[in-house]
Amino acid sequence: MKTIGTFLLITFTLFVISCDKDESISMDTNLTKDTSIPKGDDPPTEQVSLIFTVQTNEDQMGPFARNAMAEYNGKVWSVGGVNAYSTPNLSSDVWSSENGKNWISVTNDKFSEREGHTLTVYDNKMWLIGGLDNSGTHLGEIYFSTDGVNWTMVTTISPTLAAPAFHSTVVFNNKLYVIRDGFDDHVIVLSSSDGINWNLETDRAFSNREDFEAVVFENAIYVIGGKHVDSSFNEIWKSTDGIEWNLVTPNTDIFSPRYAHTATVHNNKVWIVGGVTGPYDETHIDFWFSENMEDWTEYDGPLPTTEGLIHHTALSYNEELWLFGGLQPDASGGAPITGEIRSISED
C-alpha cells in the first residue's frame, strides 16, 4: 500500500483541452459564455437543505483529480488521472475503496497513463475507454476488467471510434453509448452491445463540444454543458434513441455555462456541481438540481467551501451524493489539487 509521509501541498496550472486533434492541452483564458439558453423570469420554487460531511481530507491516494470513478462489486474504483504519486504527470493507477474514504492501491501500468477517459460499468464489467496521455496523444484502446487487477484490451482505435477524449460514456437501452466531439463541427454518438464492435448512431447530434457531462434520466440521454474553442455552454440536449437530439428549453433560471463540472443522478434528481466558465475567476462551487431537466433550482444554503471545484468526480453512493477530489482554483491563479472527499445528504 502506498503511504504519504508528509502533508502534500500540490499546486499546478490547469490546462484547457484544445479541440484540435493534433494539438496537446493548452490554456485559453478567454472563454466566453454561450447565451443560447436565456434565463427565465420565474424563480425556482423548490428548496432543499443540504448537510455536507467531510469523510476525509486526504487518505492513501493523497490529493487527486481528473480521474474516472465507478461503483462496482461493492467497492468504489478510481482509475488514472493525477495524484500525489504522479504529479505533475498523469497516472495509470487503479485504486479501490470499500467505504469511499479509505483507499487501497490495486495496480498500475496495465495501460497508459491518462485523463479525459471514462470508467463505466456494463455487462458486469468495468470498461475503460479513451483519454489523453502525458504527451497529449489520444488513446483509442478499450479495456475491461472484472476484478480491477486484470485488464483486457478488447479493441483499439478504429475509423468509427476515433480515439475519444473528454467524452462521456453511458449505458442506455442495454448498450454502451460514447458521446464525443466529432468532425464537421458536430458531436458524434456511437453505440456497442459488446464493447468491441461499434455502430455510428449519428455524426450530427448537435454543435461540437467536449468536456461535457452526460446522464441517463427518465428514459433519455441528456448532455449538459461543455466547451468548444473559446465558448462554454449551459445547453442541455436530449435524446430518446441516441440518434435524434433536441435542445431542452428550461422553464426557470439555469446554471451558467461551464465545463469540468459533474452531473449525477441522485435521489430522483439530476445534480450539477462546480465547473468553470472560462478563466479561474469564473470557477464555480454552486449546486443545481432538477427533477425534470426543465425546472432548475439552485441550492441557496451554506456552501462547504468558498473555492471553486473542477475536474472532480461525483457518485451517488450509500444513499448520498459524494464528491471526490478535484482542483480548487484560487485567487493566486493556481489550481491546488485536493484529496478531500465529501458526502452530501438532504435534510
Secondary structure, 3 states (H helix, E strand, C coil): CCCCCCCCCCEECCCCCCCCCCCCCCCCCCCEECCCCCCCCCCCCCCCCEEEEEEECCCCCCCEECCEEEEECCEEEEECCEECCCCCCCCCCEEEECCCCCCEEEECCCCCCCECCEEEEECCEEEEECCECCCCCECCCEEEECCCCCCEEEECCCCCCCCCCCCEEEEECCEEEEEEECCCCEEEEEEECCCCCCEEEECCCCECCECCEEEECCCCEEEECCEECCEECCCEEEECCCCCCEECCCCCCCCCCCECCEEEEECCEEEEEEEECCCHHHEEEEEEEECCCCCEEECCCCCCCCCCCECCEEEEECCEEEEEEEECCCCCCCEEEEEEEEEEEEC
